Amino acid sequence: VQLQASGGGLVQTGGSLRLSCIASGRTLGNYHTGWFRQAPGKEREVVAVLSAGGGRTFYADSVRGRFATSRDNAKEMMFLQMNSLKSEDTAVYYCGADRTFRRSVLVTSPRYFGSWGPGTLVTVSS
C-alpha cells in the first residue's frame, strides 16, 4: 500500500501548482488524508488534512487561504491546489493517509500518517 505524489516543479513567486496523489491498495475515503512537506534541514510538517468523510479540513496557518486540498474517492486520488506560492513553500511534498480506519478525531501530526511515497519537489523562485 503506497501513495504516489506528483505535479511538483519549478514555479515563480505568486504562481500556482496542483499536486496529485494516487493510492494503490487503499480506499482513501475511509481515512483522513493529508499533505505534508519537508524543507532541507527541517522536520516534516503538516500542510493540509481532509477528513475521511470529507466534511472537515485543516490547513496550516502558513498556507490557509492559498492552498486547498480535495479528494476523488472514485479514482483513489487526492489533490493539493497551491496558489500565490512563496519562496518559503519550497519543499518536498508528501501525501499520506491516516493509519487508523475512520478515526473520529482529525489528526494532523505526521506520526499518525503512513503509506508515504517518495514525494514531489516544489521549488518556488523569486
C-alpha positions as CSV (number, residue, x, y, z in Angstrom):
1,V,0.0,0.0,0.0
2,Q,1.6,3.3,-1.1
3,L,0.7,6.8,-2.1
4,Q,2.5,8.4,-5.0
5,A,2.6,12.2,-5.2
6,S,3.3,14.1,-8.5
7,G,2.9,17.5,-10.0
8,G,5.8,19.3,-8.4
9,G,8.2,21.6,-10.3
10,L,9.8,25.0,-10.5
11,V,7.4,28.0,-10.3
12,Q,7.9,31.7,-9.8
13,T,6.7,33.5,-6.7
14,G,3.0,34.1,-7.0
15,G,2.4,31.2,-9.3
16,S,0.3,28.1,-8.9
17,L,0.8,24.4,-8.9
18,R,-1.6,21.4,-8.5
19,L,-0.2,18.3,-6.8
20,S,-1.8,15.0,-7.3
21,C,-1.6,11.8,-5.3
22,I,-2.7,8.3,-6.3
23,A,-3.3,5.5,-4.0
24,S,-2.8,1.8,-4.6
25,G,-4.4,-0.8,-2.4
26,R,-6.1,1.7,-0.2
27,T,-9.6,3.2,-0.2
28,L,-8.8,6.8,0.6
29,G,-12.4,7.7,1.5
30,N,-12.1,5.6,4.7
31,Y,-9.1,7.5,6.0
32,H,-8.1,11.0,6.8
33,T,-5.7,12.1,4.1
34,G,-3.1,14.8,4.3
35,W,-0.4,16.7,2.6
36,F,2.9,17.3,4.3
37,R,6.1,18.9,3.3
38,Q,9.7,18.8,4.4
39,A,12.3,21.5,3.6
40,P,16.0,20.8,3.8
41,G,17.2,20.6,7.4
42,K,13.6,20.8,8.8
43,E,11.2,18.2,10.1
44,R,8.2,17.1,8.1
45,E,5.2,19.4,8.7
46,V,1.5,19.3,8.0
47,V,0.2,21.4,5.2
48,A,-3.5,20.2,4.9
49,V,-5.7,17.4,6.1
50,L,-9.0,16.2,4.8
51,S,-11.2,14.0,6.9
52,A,-12.3,10.5,5.9
53,G,-15.9,11.7,5.3
54,G,-14.7,14.8,3.5
55,G,-16.5,17.2,5.9
56,R,-13.6,18.6,7.8
57,T,-10.4,20.2,6.7
58,F,-7.3,21.5,8.5
59,Y,-4.8,23.9,7.0
60,A,-1.5,25.1,8.4
61,D,-1.6,28.8,9.2
62,S,1.2,29.4,6.6
63,V,-1.0,28.1,3.8
64,R,-4.5,28.9,4.8
65,G,-6.3,30.9,2.1
66,R,-3.7,29.9,-0.5
67,F,-3.9,26.1,-0.6
68,A,-6.8,23.8,-1.0
69,T,-7.0,20.0,-0.6
70,S,-9.6,17.7,-2.2
71,R,-10.1,14.1,-2.9
72,D,-11.7,12.0,-5.6
73,N,-12.6,8.8,-3.9
74,A,-13.8,7.0,-7.0
75,K,-10.3,7.5,-8.6
76,E,-8.5,7.0,-5.3
77,M,-6.8,10.3,-5.8
78,M,-6.2,13.4,-3.7
79,F,-5.1,16.8,-4.8
80,L,-3.4,20.0,-3.4
81,Q,-4.1,23.2,-5.3
82,M,-1.4,25.7,-4.4
83,N,-1.8,29.4,-5.3
84,S,0.1,32.5,-4.5
85,L,3.2,30.5,-3.9
86,K,6.0,31.9,-1.8
87,S,9.7,31.0,-1.6
88,E,9.1,29.5,1.8
89,D,6.8,26.9,0.2
90,T,9.8,25.3,-1.3
91,A,10.0,21.7,-0.1
92,V,9.4,18.1,-0.9
93,Y,5.7,17.5,-0.6
94,Y,4.3,14.2,0.5
95,C,0.8,12.7,0.6
96,G,-0.2,10.4,3.4
97,A,-3.1,8.5,4.8
98,D,-4.1,8.1,8.4
99,R,-3.0,4.7,9.8
100,T,-6.4,4.3,11.5
101,F,-9.7,3.5,9.8
102,R,-12.1,6.4,10.1
103,R,-10.5,7.9,13.2
104,S,-13.0,10.1,14.9
105,V,-10.5,12.9,15.7
106,L,-9.0,14.8,12.8
107,V,-5.3,14.3,13.5
108,T,-2.6,16.5,11.9
109,S,0.7,15.2,13.1
110,P,2.8,13.2,10.6
111,R,3.2,10.4,13.1
112,Y,-0.4,9.4,12.6
113,F,0.0,9.0,8.9
114,G,1.7,6.5,6.7
115,S,1.9,4.9,3.2
116,W,4.4,7.6,2.3
117,G,5.7,7.7,-1.2
118,P,8.9,9.4,-2.4
119,G,7.3,12.9,-2.5
120,T,7.4,15.5,-5.2
121,L,9.7,18.6,-5.1
122,V,8.2,22.1,-5.3
123,T,10.7,24.9,-5.9
124,V,9.5,28.5,-5.7
125,S,11.9,31.1,-7.1
126,S,11.7,34.8,-6.9
